[in-house]
Amino acid sequence: MAVELVDTHCHLDWDPLRGQVEAVLERARAAGLRCCITIGTSVEKSRVNVQLAHQYPMLRAAVGIHPNDAEGATEESFAAIEELAHDPSVVAIGEIGLDAYRDHASPASQQHALRALLAIASRRRLPVLFHCRDAYDALIKTLHEHGQPPLRGVIHCASGPPEFIRSALEMGLHISFAGNVTFPNAAALRALVPLVPDERLLLETDAPFLAPQPVRGKTNEPAYVAHTAACVAGLRGVTVEELGTLTSRNAQALFHLPDLASS
């Protein structure tokens, strides 16, 4: 039984990956990946990711404005994201959310951008990729206030207290684990893995960031999601092949990906 994997969150528009996308995807295919979703963090980067998805059949794109870039977001920015969201290669709005760890954007500008982009996701009926760092209660509160169910999406690069993960699951969200779950000092993060039911579990790299422990210090890339899969599979008491099949099916259903078996 071959391993089948999907990287639900990478940034192939970032250096140094942007200059070697074809080679990166060749290595990803060799590691068992069938699809990668490359994620926008600004209007410009969202456009680049859509172009990459047009160029490489293995890719799909998400378009959005990262909370750390929210200060400069305008109504024209939101209109550009909504226009991009009509492209057939776009499978999600993201990454968007709240970040209280860095002070690149004020809380007010982050909230404004989040609400505007949630409205776009609702109009386009697309799932949402949520960034949340040290703003767990604020994000859950905003999502409750959004009040337009059903809310579909992902807490990307899962972190935070167990109560946050439980609240996100109660709202219908998926939870995605990245390479940091493999770090030696990540016991609290690993404790979140059993909280997630099978049908809500996803994997990602967040490449070029957060290379998993076996390749820590290197530039992260989609092929390395296999290391995260091995860690999560061990924590859940299943084989890597079983976990890969499970998480790939979840990704396929959430993002309406093409038939992975034929890609």
C-alpha positions as CSV (number, residue, x, y, z in Angstrom):
1,M,0.0,0.0,0.0
2,A,1.6,3.2,-1.2
3,V,1.6,6.4,0.9
4,E,-0.8,9.0,-0.4
5,L,-0.4,12.5,1.0
6,V,-1.7,16.1,0.5
7,D,0.1,19.2,1.7
8,T,-2.8,21.4,2.6
9,H,-0.7,24.5,3.3
10,C,2.6,25.6,1.7
11,H,3.9,28.9,0.3
12,L,5.6,28.0,-3.0
13,D,5.7,31.7,-3.9
14,W,8.3,32.4,-1.2
15,D,12.0,32.2,-1.8
16,P,13.8,29.9,-2.1
17,L,11.0,27.6,-3.2
18,R,9.7,30.0,-5.9
19,G,12.9,29.5,-8.0
20,Q,12.7,25.7,-8.0
21,V,9.0,24.8,-8.0
22,E,9.3,22.1,-10.7
23,A,12.1,20.3,-8.7
24,V,10.2,20.7,-5.5
25,L,7.1,19.1,-6.9
26,E,9.2,16.2,-8.4
27,R,10.5,15.5,-4.9
28,A,6.9,15.8,-3.5
29,R,5.6,13.3,-6.0
30,A,8.4,10.9,-5.1
31,A,7.4,11.2,-1.4
32,G,3.8,10.2,-2.2
33,L,2.1,13.6,-2.5
34,R,-0.8,13.9,-4.9
35,C,-1.7,17.6,-4.4
36,C,-0.3,20.7,-2.7
37,I,-2.3,23.9,-1.9
38,T,-0.1,26.9,-2.2
39,I,-1.3,29.8,0.0
40,G,-1.6,33.6,-0.5
41,T,-0.7,36.1,2.2
42,S,-1.3,39.3,0.2
43,V,-2.9,40.3,-3.0
44,E,0.3,40.1,-4.9
45,K,1.3,36.7,-3.5
46,S,-2.2,35.4,-4.1
47,R,-1.9,36.3,-7.8
48,V,1.5,34.4,-7.9
49,N,0.0,31.3,-6.4
50,V,-2.9,31.3,-8.8
51,Q,-0.4,31.5,-11.7
52,L,1.6,28.6,-10.2
53,A,-1.6,26.5,-9.9
54,H,-2.3,27.3,-13.6
55,Q,1.2,26.1,-14.5
56,Y,1.4,22.9,-12.4
57,P,-1.6,20.5,-12.4
58,M,-0.5,19.1,-9.0
59,L,-1.2,22.5,-7.4
60,R,-4.3,24.3,-6.1
61,A,-4.3,27.8,-4.7
62,A,-5.7,29.8,-1.8
63,V,-6.0,33.6,-1.8
64,G,-6.1,35.9,1.1
65,I,-4.4,38.5,3.3
66,H,-2.4,37.4,6.3
67,P,-3.3,39.3,9.5
68,N,0.3,40.6,9.7
69,D,-0.4,42.3,6.3
70,A,-3.8,43.6,7.3
71,E,-2.7,47.2,8.1
72,G,-2.3,48.1,4.5
73,A,-5.4,46.3,3.2
74,T,-8.0,48.4,1.5
75,E,-11.4,47.8,-0.1
76,E,-9.5,47.5,-3.4
77,S,-7.5,44.7,-1.8
78,F,-10.6,42.9,-0.8
79,A,-12.1,43.3,-4.2
80,A,-8.9,41.9,-5.8
81,I,-9.1,38.9,-3.5
82,E,-12.7,38.3,-4.4
83,E,-11.9,38.5,-8.1
84,L,-9.1,36.0,-7.7
85,A,-11.4,33.7,-5.8
86,H,-13.5,33.2,-9.0
87,D,-10.5,31.4,-10.6
88,P,-11.2,27.6,-10.9
89,S,-7.8,26.8,-9.3
90,V,-8.7,28.6,-6.1
91,V,-10.0,26.1,-3.5
92,A,-10.0,28.3,-0.3
93,I,-9.7,31.8,1.2
94,G,-6.5,32.1,3.2
95,E,-4.6,32.5,5.0
96,I,-6.5,34.9,7.1
97,G,-7.0,35.3,10.8
98,L,-5.6,37.1,13.9
99,D,-2.1,37.4,15.3
100,A,-1.4,38.9,18.7
101,Y,2.2,37.6,18.8
102,R,3.5,40.2,16.3
103,D,2.6,43.8,16.1
104,H,2.8,44.3,12.4
105,A,-0.9,45.2,12.2
106,S,-3.3,46.7,14.8
107,P,-6.0,44.5,16.3
108,A,-8.6,46.7,14.6
109,S,-7.1,46.3,11.1
110,Q,-6.8,42.6,11.6
111,Q,-10.5,42.3,12.6
112,H,-11.6,44.4,9.7
113,A,-9.6,42.3,7.2
114,L,-10.8,39.1,8.8
115,R,-14.5,40.0,8.6
116,A,-14.2,41.3,5.0
117,L,-12.4,38.1,3.9
118,L,-14.9,35.9,5.8
119,A,-17.7,37.6,3.8
120,I,-15.9,36.8,0.6
121,A,-15.6,33.1,1.6
122,S,-19.3,33.0,2.4
123,R,-20.2,34.6,-1.0
124,R,-17.9,32.2,-2.9
125,R,-18.8,29.2,-0.7
126,L,-15.1,28.5,-0.1
127,P,-13.5,27.0,3.0
128,V,-11.2,29.3,5.0
129,L,-7.6,28.7,6.1
130,F,-7.2,30.4,9.6
131,H,-3.9,31.7,11.0
132,C,-4.2,32.2,14.8
133,R,-1.3,33.0,17.1
134,D,-1.9,34.1,20.7
135,A,-5.4,35.3,19.7
136,Y,-7.4,32.1,20.3
137,D,-10.4,33.6,22.2
138,A,-10.6,36.5,19.9
139,L,-10.8,34.3,16.8
140,I,-13.5,32.1,18.2
141,K,-15.5,35.1,19.3
142,T,-15.2,36.6,15.8
143,L,-16.2,33.4,14.1
144,H,-19.3,33.1,16.4
145,E,-20.2,36.7,15.5
146,H,-19.8,36.0,11.8
147,G,-22.9,33.9,12.2
148,Q,-23.1,32.5,8.6
149,P,-23.0,28.8,9.0
150,P,-22.0,26.4,7.8
151,L,-18.4,27.5,8.5
152,R,-16.0,25.3,6.6
153,G,-12.2,25.6,7.0
154,V,-9.0,24.8,8.8
155,I,-7.1,25.9,11.8
156,H,-3.8,25.8,10.1
157,C,-0.5,24.9,11.9
158,A,-2.5,23.9,15.0
159,S,-1.5,25.4,18.3
160,G,-3.1,26.9,21.4
161,P,-4.8,25.5,24.4
162,P,-7.0,22.4,24.1
163,E,-10.1,24.5,24.7
164,F,-9.3,26.4,21.5
165,I,-9.1,23.2,19.5
166,R,-12.3,21.9,21.0
167,S,-14.1,25.1,20.2
168,A,-12.9,25.1,16.6
169,L,-14.0,21.5,16.2
170,E,-17.4,22.3,17.7
171,M,-17.8,25.0,15.0
172,G,-17.1,22.4,12.3
173,L,-13.5,23.3,11.5
174,H,-10.7,20.9,10.5
175,I,-7.4,20.9,12.4
176,S,-4.1,20.7,10.5
177,F,-0.7,19.8,12.0
178,A,2.6,21.1,10.6
179,G,6.3,20.1,11.2
180,N,6.5,21.8,14.6
181,V,4.5,18.8,16.0
182,T,7.7,16.8,15.6
183,F,9.9,19.2,17.6
184,P,11.3,17.7,20.9
185,N,9.9,20.6,23.0
186,A,6.4,20.3,21.4
187,A,4.8,17.9,24.0
188,A,1.8,20.3,24.5
189,L,1.3,20.4,20.7
190,R,1.4,16.7,20.4
191,A,-1.2,16.4,23.1
192,L,-3.6,18.1,20.8
193,V,-3.4,15.4,18.2
194,P,-5.7,12.9,20.0
195,L,-8.4,15.6,20.3
196,V,-9.1,15.7,16.6
197,P,-11.5,13.1,15.2
198,D,-10.4,11.2,12.1
199,E,-12.7,13.1,9.8
200,R,-11.3,16.5,10.8
201,L,-7.6,15.8,10.6
202,L,-5.3,17.3,8.0
203,L,-1.5,17.6,7.4
204,E,0.6,20.5,6.1
205,T,4.2,21.8,5.8
206,D,3.8,25.6,6.0
207,A,6.8,25.4,3.7
208,P,9.3,27.0,3.5
209,F,8.9,27.4,7.3
210,L,8.8,24.8,10.1
211,A,10.8,22.0,8.7
212,P,10.1,18.9,10.8
213,Q,12.7,17.5,13.2
214,P,14.4,15.0,10.9
215,V,15.2,17.8,8.5
216,R,15.2,20.7,10.9
217,G,17.4,23.6,9.8
218,K,16.7,22.9,6.1
219,T,14.3,24.8,3.9
220,N,10.9,23.1,4.4
221,E,9.2,21.8,1.3
222,P,6.1,19.7,0.6
223,A,7.9,16.4,0.4
224,Y,8.7,16.8,4.1
225,V,5.1,16.4,5.1
226,A,5.9,12.7,5.1
227,H,7.9,13.3,8.4
228,T,4.9,15.0,10.0
229,A,2.7,12.2,8.8
230,A,4.9,9.6,10.5
231,C,4.9,11.5,13.8
232,V,1.1,12.0,13.8
233,A,0.5,8.4,12.7
234,G,2.6,7.2,15.7
235,L,0.6,9.4,18.1
236,R,-2.7,8.0,16.8
237,G,-1.5,4.4,16.6
238,V,-2.0,3.9,12.9
239,T,0.3,3.3,10.0
240,V,1.6,6.1,7.9
241,E,-0.3,4.6,4.9
242,E,-3.5,4.6,6.9
243,L,-3.0,8.2,8.1
244,G,-2.1,9.4,4.6
245,T,-5.2,7.9,3.1
246,L,-7.4,9.3,5.8
247,T,-6.0,12.9,5.7
248,S,-5.9,12.9,1.9
249,R,-9.6,12.0,1.7
250,N,-10.4,14.7,4.2
251,A,-8.5,17.3,2.1
252,Q,-10.1,16.1,-1.1
253,A,-13.6,16.4,0.4
254,L,-13.0,19.8,2.1
255,F,-11.3,21.5,-0.8
256,H,-13.1,19.6,-3.7
257,L,-9.8,18.4,-5.0
258,P,-9.6,16.3,-8.1
259,D,-9.6,12.5,-7.9
260,L,-6.2,11.9,-6.2
261,A,-5.9,8.5,-7.6
262,S,-5.8,9.8,-11.1
263,S,-3.5,12.9,-10.5
